[in-house]
Amino acid sequence: MQRYRVYVIQHNVFSKIFYLLTLINFESSVFLLLPSLISHTSGEMPDIRMETWLRHLAGYST
């Protein structure tokens, strides 16, 4: 059950990343997503903070 839960969390994170990559260029996406991806997959970042961070990052693409 724990392994399934981790898989679901990781799938959710990666789906958000792939969606974000369609909005901004690849280089800046990888550079800025790495710290957030690490903290989110380790369970230290709530999902609502991830959404806020994505909206904040999207502001840099304009």
Steps between C-alpha positions, in 0.01 A plus 500: 500500500782739584673424171178569310460831679852607407434409138186713491684797651784470251260464208319814611825694522629387162169578329523855634858529380418383150209745487727782618761412239244581233463852641864608534828405338673175594827634638351728764241237589759238590718748687216636713300180549776287650489639858121489510486148356741371764312658791158400365583134439649478850164608640618834637296726273119498519317492168355848548852638536596318180213670316604840636860434400393404147299820463796700632734328254259557213536873566865480399408378153321824410 
